[in-house]
Amino acid sequence: MIRITSTQEGFRRAGHVFGTAGQEYDDNAFDKEQLAMLLDEPKLTVEVIDNETNVDQVVLAIGRLPIDDPDLWMKSGGPQIKALEADLGVKVTAEVRDQAWQIYSEARD
């Protein structure tokens, strides 16, 4: 589930009208191009509100990141949030990234 909140009532983007109260959408309500447009819009806040599903999705996204690309990884070894957001098309919090990284790391051991 994705929640989108606008700083301006009646704000239009990607064929939808957004309000200040926030609206919830299914994960597949927007294609990747639309999600990228929404994520880049400063007047909108796009957040994933189903953390369990989100953690699972982030674990899978970590597995898809090329290990040999240093731009995608932090010095500590974990994945960069921007790399995960680019793969998933939604914002990822540091908390969710860290939870997913722990699950992914434990599964690899």
SERO-4910 file (N, C-alpha, C, O; in steps of 0.05 Angstrom, whole numbers):
BEGIN
 pado doro    nc1    nc2    nc3   cac1   cac2   cac3    cc1    cc2    cc3    oc1    oc2    oc3
  Met    A     17    -23      0      0      0      0     18     25      0     38     26     14
  Ile    A     10     45    -15     25     70    -18      7     92     -9    -17     94    -17
  Arg    A     17    110      8      2    134     16     15    158      4     40    162      6
  Ile    A     -1    175     -9     10    199    -22     -5    223    -10    -29    225     -9
  Thr    A     11    242      1      1    266     13     12    290     -1     36    291     -7
  Ser    A     -5    310     -7      4    334    -21      6    357     -1     -9    358     19
  Thr    A     23    376     -7     25    400      9      3    420      0     -1    441     13
  Gln    A    -10    414    -22    -30    432    -34    -55    416    -41    -53    396    -56
  Glu    A    -77    424    -31   -102    410    -37   -108    412    -67   -106    433    -79
  Gly    A   -116    389    -79   -123    388   -107   -100    388   -126   -103    393   -150
  Phe    A    -76    381   -116    -52    381   -133    -54    357   -152    -61    335   -144
  Arg    A    -48    362   -178    -50    341   -198    -23    333   -208     -5    349   -213
  Arg    A    -20    306   -211      5    295   -222     -1    266   -229    -16    252   -216
  Ala    A     10    257   -251      8    230   -261    -21    221   -264    -28    198   -259
  Gly    A    -38    239   -273    -66    232   -278    -83    229   -253   -106    219   -254
  His    A    -74    239   -230    -88    237   -205    -89    264   -191    -73    281   -196
  Val    A   -109    267   -174   -112    291   -158   -106    283   -129   -117    264   -119
  Phe    A    -87    298   -116    -79    291    -89    -87    313    -69    -89    336    -76
  Gly    A    -92    305    -45   -100    324    -24    -81    324      0    -63    308      1
  Thr    A    -87    342     18    -70    345     41    -75    324     63    -58    320     81
  Ala    A    -97    310     61   -104    289     80    -89    263     74    -87    245     91
  Gly    A    -80    260     50    -66    235     42    -87    215     31   -109    213     41
  Gln    A    -78    200     11    -95    180     -1    -78    155     -4    -54    156     -8
  Glu    A    -92    132     -1    -78    106     -3    -84     93    -29   -106     94    -40
  Tyr    A    -63     80    -40    -65     66    -66    -52     39    -64    -34     35    -48
  Asp    A    -62     20    -80    -49     -6    -82    -21     -3    -93    -16     17   -107
  Asp    A     -4    -22    -87     24    -20    -96     26    -18   -126     45     -7   -137
  Asn    A      7    -30   -141      9    -30   -170     -9     -9   -183    -14    -10   -207
  Ala    A    -17     12   -168    -34     33   -179    -19     51   -198    -31     64   -215
  Phe    A      8     51   -196     24     69   -214     46     52   -227     57     34   -215
  Asp    A     51     59   -252     74     46   -265    100     59   -256     99     79   -242
  Lys    A    123     48   -264    149     58   -255    153     87   -263    164    103   -247
  Glu    A    144     95   -286    148    122   -296    131    142   -278    141    163   -271
  Gln    A    106    134   -273     90    151   -256    101    153   -227    102    175   -216
  Leu    A    110    130   -216    122    131   -189    146    149   -188    150    164   -169
  Ala    A    163    147   -209    187    164   -209    178    194   -209    190    210   -196
  Met    A    158    200   -225    148    228   -226    137    237   -199    142    259   -190
  Leu    A    122    219   -185    111    225   -159    133    228   -138    132    247   -121
  Leu    A    153    211   -139    175    212   -120    191    237   -123    202    248   -103
  Asp    A    194    247   -148    210    271   -153    195    297   -148    207    318   -148
  Glu    A    169    295   -143    153    319   -139    155    329   -110    147    315    -92
  Pro    A    167    353   -107    170    364    -79    144    369    -64    145    370    -40
  Lys    A    122    373    -78     97    378    -65     83    353    -55     62    354    -42
  Leu    A     95    329    -61     83    304    -53    101    289    -34    125    289    -37
  Thr    A     89    275    -15    103    256      2     91    228     -5     67    223     -2
  Val    A    109    210    -14    101    183    -22    113    165     -2    138    164      2
  Glu    A     96    148     11    107    130     31     93    103     29     70    101     23
  Val    A    109     82     35     98     55     36     88     51     64    102     56     83
  Ile    A     63     43     67     51     41     93     48     12    103     38      8    125
  Asp    A     55     -7     87     54    -35     95     83    -44    100     96    -55     82
  Asn    A     94    -40    124    122    -45    129    130    -74    126    153    -79    117
  Glu    A    113    -93    133    121   -121    130    126   -128    101    147   -139     94
  Thr    A    107   -121     84    111   -125     55    135   -110     45    151   -120     29
  Asn    A    138    -85     55    159    -69     46    186    -81     53    204    -81     37
  Val    A    189    -91     77    214   -104     85    220   -127     67    243   -131     57
  Asp    A    200   -144     61    204   -166     43    212   -157     15    230   -168      3
  Gln    A    199   -136      6    206   -125    -21    235   -114    -21    249   -118    -41
  Val    A    243   -102      1    270    -90      2    291   -113      4    312   -110     -8
  Val    A    285   -134     18    303   -157     19    308   -168    -10    330   -173    -17
  Leu    A    286   -170    -25    289   -180    -53    304   -160    -70    321   -168    -86
  Ala    A    300   -134    -65    314   -113    -80    344   -114    -74    360   -110    -92
  Ile    A    351   -119    -49    379   -121    -42    392   -144    -58    415   -141    -67
  Gly    A    378   -166    -60    389   -189    -75    393   -183   -105    409   -196   -118
  Arg    A    378   -163   -115    381   -156   -144    403   -136   -149    411   -132   -172
  Leu    A    414   -123   -128    434   -103   -132    461   -116   -140    469   -135   -127
  Pro    A    474   -106   -160    500   -116   -168    521   -112   -146    525    -89   -137
  Ile    A    533   -133   -136    552   -131   -114    577   -115   -122    589   -102   -105
  Asp    A    584   -116   -148    609   -104   -157    607    -74   -163    626    -62   -174
  Asp    A    584    -61   -158    580    -33   -163    582    -17   -137    563    -17   -121
  Pro    A    605     -5   -131    609      8   -105    590     32   -100    586     40    -77
  Asp    A    579     43   -121    560     66   -118    534     58   -105    519     74    -95
  Leu    A    528     32   -105    503     22    -94    505     13    -65    485      7    -53
  Trp    A    530     13    -55    535      2    -28    548     23    -10    564     39    -19
  Met    A    542     22     16    555     39     35    582     27     43    587      4     38
  Lys    A    599     43     55    625     33     65    621     11     85    638     -7     87
  Ser    A    600     12    100    594     -9    121    586    -35    108    585    -56    122
  Gly    A    580    -35     82    572    -60     68    543    -61     61    535    -77     43
  Gly    A    526    -45     74    497    -46     68    491    -31     43    507    -15     32
  Pro    A    467    -35     32    458    -21      8    451      8     12    441     16     33
  Gln    A    456     24     -8    448     52     -8    418     54    -11    406     39    -26
  Ile    A    406     72      4    376     75      2    368     83    -26    348     73    -36
  Lys    A    383    101    -39    376    110    -66    376     86    -86    360     86   -104
  Ala    A    394     67    -82    395     44   -100    369     27    -97    358     18   -116
  Leu    A    361     24    -72    336      9    -67    312     23    -77    294     11    -88
  Glu    A    311     50    -73    288     65    -83    287     65   -114    265     64   -125
  Ala    A    310     65   -127    310     63   -156    299     36   -165    285     35   -185
  Asp    A    306     15   -151    296    -11   -159    266    -15   -153    252    -25   -170
  Leu    A    257     -5   -130    230    -10   -122    210     12   -132    186      6   -135
  Gly    A    220     36   -137    202     57   -146    187     70   -124    168     85   -129
  Val    A    195     65    -99    182     78    -76    204     87    -56    226     77    -57
  Lys    A    196    105    -38    216    113    -18    220     91      2    202     76      9
  Val    A    245     88     11    252     68     31    265     83     55    283     99     51
  Thr    A    255     77     79    267     90    102    292     75    111    297     52    103
  Ala    A    309     89    126    334     76    136    326     53    154    340     32    154
  Glu    A    305     56    170    296     34    188    289      9    172    298    -13    179
  Val    A    273     12    151    265    -11    135    289    -23    120    292    -47    119
  Arg    A    307     -5    110    331    -15     97    348    -32    116    358    -53    109
  Asp    A    351    -22    141    367    -36    161    355    -63    168    369    -83    171
  Gln    A    328    -63    171    315    -89    177    319   -109    155    325   -132    159
  Ala    A    315    -99    130    318   -116    107    347   -126    104    352   -149     97
  Trp    A    366   -108    109    394   -116    107    401   -137    128    416   -156    122
  Gln    A    390   -135    152    395   -155    173    384   -182    164    397   -203    166
  Ile    A    359   -183    154    347   -208    144    364   -219    121    369   -243    121
  Tyr    A    371   -203    102    387   -212     79    414   -223     88    422   -244     79
  Ser    A    427   -209    106    454   -217    116    452   -244    131    469   -261    127
  Glu    A    432   -247    148    428   -272    163    422   -295    144    431   -318    149
  Ala    A    408   -291    123    401   -312    104    426   -321     88    428   -344     80
  Arg    A    445   -302     84    469   -308     69    489   -324     86    505   -340     75
  Asp    A    488   -321    113    507   -335    130    502   -364    133    516   -378    147
***
